[in-house]
Amino acid sequence: MSATGRGAPARSATADREIVISRVIDAPPDLVFEAFTEVRHLSQWWGPEGFSTTTRSFEFRVGGEWDFVMHGPDGTDYAEWISWTEIAPPERIALLHGESPDDPNAFESVLTFEPEGAATRLEMRTVFPTRELRDEAVEKYHAIEGGRQTLDNLAGYVTETVRKGAEG
């Protein structure tokens, strides 16, 4: 029998398939959360350094989808698809992320937005279907560094938005 409460070892069952990245962002959780809710925000910061994003469709609701293309700095295009599986403003977003809706290698991510004083600790926990897929994401696609750069871009975008709001 397995325990499934707080502090239970259930988390270790996926540890070899996970990537966890966190970042403190100098803005309140509701503002950081909002940066995920509208495509006009996402298109300003999503992706690692040097990447841009073109959205084909976007509907932020449970069961809704974001169909987009990431354009790499070398000109390579990456088809991407996200389906939102849980939305709990402003604390949590869960999603399924792959190349398309029928991608057998799609992975799950949970983003949590925790207040930390006047700032927000954003944690992005990604679980891949297999350890091999996690390792490939890390080695071939530089997922850890790319995830850190993405959260850095988010932090820059959100703190600039806060500054503009304070000045306006």
C-alpha positions as CSV (number, residue, x, y, z in Angstrom):
1,M,0.0,0.0,0.0
2,S,1.3,3.4,-0.8
3,A,0.9,6.6,1.1
4,T,-0.5,9.6,-0.7
5,G,-0.6,12.5,1.7
6,R,1.6,15.5,2.3
7,G,5.3,14.4,2.6
8,A,4.5,11.0,1.3
9,P,7.0,9.2,-0.9
10,A,4.6,9.3,-3.9
11,R,6.7,12.1,-5.4
12,S,9.8,9.9,-5.7
13,A,7.9,7.6,-8.1
14,T,8.4,10.2,-10.8
15,A,11.8,11.7,-9.7
16,D,13.7,10.0,-12.5
17,R,11.3,11.5,-15.1
18,E,11.1,15.0,-13.7
19,I,12.6,18.4,-14.4
20,V,11.9,21.0,-11.7
21,I,12.8,24.7,-12.2
22,S,11.9,27.5,-9.9
23,R,12.4,31.3,-9.9
24,V,11.5,34.1,-7.7
25,I,9.8,36.9,-9.7
26,D,9.5,40.4,-8.3
27,A,5.8,40.7,-8.8
28,P,2.6,39.5,-7.0
29,P,1.3,36.0,-7.9
30,D,-1.9,37.4,-9.6
31,L,0.3,39.4,-12.1
32,V,2.7,36.5,-12.7
33,F,-0.3,34.1,-13.2
34,E,-2.0,36.7,-15.6
35,A,1.1,36.5,-17.9
36,F,0.0,32.9,-18.7
37,T,-3.7,33.7,-19.4
38,E,-3.5,35.9,-22.5
39,V,-1.7,35.3,-25.7
40,R,-0.7,38.9,-25.9
41,H,1.4,38.4,-22.8
42,L,2.7,34.9,-23.7
43,S,4.0,36.0,-27.1
44,Q,6.1,38.6,-25.4
45,W,8.1,36.3,-23.2
46,W,7.6,32.6,-24.0
47,G,10.6,30.5,-24.8
48,P,14.4,30.6,-24.3
49,E,16.6,33.4,-25.4
50,G,16.6,34.1,-29.1
51,F,13.3,32.3,-29.7
52,S,10.0,33.8,-30.9
53,T,6.5,32.4,-30.9
54,T,3.7,32.5,-33.5
55,T,0.3,31.5,-32.2
56,R,-2.1,29.6,-34.4
57,S,-4.9,29.3,-31.8
58,F,-5.2,30.0,-28.1
59,E,-8.0,29.3,-25.6
60,F,-7.1,29.6,-21.9
61,R,-9.6,27.3,-20.2
62,V,-9.5,23.7,-18.9
63,G,-9.6,21.6,-22.0
64,G,-8.6,24.6,-24.1
65,E,-5.5,24.5,-26.4
66,W,-2.6,26.7,-27.4
67,D,-1.3,25.7,-30.8
68,F,1.9,27.6,-31.7
69,V,5.2,27.5,-33.4
70,M,8.5,28.4,-31.7
71,H,11.1,29.9,-34.0
72,G,14.6,29.1,-33.0
73,P,17.5,31.6,-33.5
74,D,18.9,29.3,-36.2
75,G,15.6,29.5,-38.2
76,T,14.3,26.1,-37.1
77,D,10.6,26.0,-36.5
78,Y,9.2,23.8,-33.7
79,A,5.5,22.9,-33.8
80,E,4.1,23.0,-30.2
81,W,0.8,22.2,-28.6
82,I,-0.5,22.7,-25.1
83,S,-3.8,21.7,-23.5
84,W,-4.7,23.2,-20.1
85,T,-5.7,20.4,-17.7
86,E,-6.1,22.5,-14.5
87,I,-6.4,26.2,-13.9
88,A,-6.7,27.5,-10.3
89,P,-6.0,31.3,-10.3
90,P,-3.6,32.6,-9.1
91,E,-2.0,29.5,-7.6
92,R,-1.7,26.7,-10.1
93,I,-1.8,25.7,-13.8
94,A,-1.4,22.2,-15.1
95,L,-0.9,21.4,-18.7
96,L,-0.1,18.7,-21.2
97,H,2.6,19.8,-23.7
98,G,3.6,18.1,-27.0
99,E,4.1,18.7,-30.7
100,S,0.4,17.9,-31.4
101,P,-2.7,16.6,-29.6
102,D,-1.8,13.0,-30.6
103,D,1.8,13.2,-29.5
104,P,2.6,10.0,-27.6
105,N,5.6,11.7,-26.0
106,A,3.7,14.7,-24.6
107,F,4.7,15.6,-21.1
108,E,2.8,17.1,-18.1
109,S,3.8,20.3,-16.4
110,V,2.5,21.8,-13.2
111,L,3.2,25.5,-12.4
112,T,2.7,26.8,-8.9
113,F,2.7,30.4,-8.0
114,E,3.5,30.9,-4.3
115,P,3.6,34.3,-2.6
116,E,7.1,35.1,-1.2
117,G,6.7,38.5,0.5
118,A,5.8,40.9,-2.3
119,A,7.3,38.5,-4.9
120,T,6.2,35.2,-6.3
121,R,8.0,31.9,-6.3
122,L,7.1,30.1,-9.5
123,E,7.9,26.4,-9.7
124,M,7.6,24.5,-13.0
125,R,7.5,20.7,-12.4
126,T,7.6,18.7,-15.6
127,V,7.1,15.0,-15.7
128,F,7.9,13.0,-18.9
129,P,6.4,9.7,-19.8
130,T,9.8,8.0,-19.5
131,R,13.3,8.7,-18.1
132,E,14.7,8.4,-21.6
133,L,12.4,11.2,-22.9
134,R,13.4,13.4,-19.9
135,D,17.1,12.7,-20.6
136,E,16.6,13.5,-24.3
137,A,14.9,16.8,-23.5
138,V,17.8,17.7,-21.2
139,E,20.6,16.6,-23.5
140,K,19.3,17.3,-27.0
141,Y,17.0,20.3,-26.4
142,H,18.7,21.8,-23.3
143,A,15.4,21.7,-21.4
144,I,16.8,22.8,-18.0
145,E,18.7,25.8,-19.4
146,G,15.9,26.6,-21.8
147,G,13.4,26.5,-18.9
148,R,15.5,28.8,-16.8
149,Q,15.8,31.3,-19.7
150,T,12.0,31.1,-20.2
151,L,11.4,31.9,-16.6
152,D,14.0,34.7,-16.8
153,N,12.1,36.1,-19.8
154,L,8.9,35.9,-17.8
155,A,10.5,37.7,-14.8
156,G,11.8,40.5,-17.0
157,Y,8.4,40.9,-18.8
158,V,6.3,40.9,-15.6
159,T,8.6,43.2,-13.7
160,E,8.6,45.6,-16.6
161,T,4.8,45.4,-16.7
162,V,4.7,46.2,-13.0
163,R,7.0,49.2,-13.4
164,K,4.9,50.5,-16.3
165,G,1.7,50.1,-14.2
166,A,3.3,52.0,-11.3
167,E,4.4,54.8,-13.6
168,G,1.0,55.0,-15.4
